[in-house]
Amino acid sequence: MIYIVDPTDIQHRIQEIETSIEDIMWTSVDNEDYEKVLREYEKARRDLESIDVHTKEIGKERNRVLSYCLMRINDTLENLGRSDGSIKRAEESLRTAEASDDRVQILRSKLALGVALLNSGELQDAESHITDIILQTQDETENKDVIQVYGWTLIVRVNIYLGKSLYNQAKEIANHAVEVLSGIENYAGLRTVCSLLSRVYQIEGDNEKAEDYRERSADYGKLARDHRQ
């Protein structure tokens, strides 16, 4: 007997795995059991890689979600202190994203590679990646996912300026990031950038503003968990 696989069923399976990856990510925010998180991401990766790709469209969709899963695996390994190989893993995620032809996932993977380069001390290459992403995303007004990538890329640039002790530039870019991320209600990004602003004001000795942004960061953190965004 010959069994015909319905492409709709495969698409549904890929969507289920993508949802599970999102669930794993948000659950890890609270419990921080990264060894368990890593096992769950690795299972999602195996599930995606086991899918038979019968059409070009399914192959692209599988690669989009697989690239996203590879990003999450790399993030988790970083949280576990296993940074060796992070650049190669980020490059694999980017290659997989490029095979998907999905603009958003390609941008996300480029950003992840930029962060991996930055964390590995390859500042010049990291800054080149960050500048390239900003040029590709800064004029976006419709696609919220692209705008989110832009906002998070600004956050990485803030970290670069902090690393150089360029606090005025860091504040300027951070405030722009607040504006961008507020426009799409990306609470996780707002939590991060407010935490960075708190750090800047603490360094500058402005304890009142430092505390204000620390509280704002905590409030946005709660909103991020409640709304998963």
Secondary structure, 3 states (H helix, E strand, C coil): CCCCCCHHHHHHHHHHHHHHHHHHHHHHHHHCCHHHHHHHHHHHHHHHHCCCCCCHHHHHHHHHHHHHHHHHHHHHHHHCCCCCCHHHHHHHHHHHHHHHCCHHHHHHHHHHHHHHHHHCCCHHHHHHHHHHHHHHHCCCCCCHHHHHHHHHHHHHHHHHHHHCCCHHHHHHHHHHHHHHHHHCCCHHHHHHHHHHHHHHHHHCCCHHHHHHHHHHHHHHHHHHHHHCC
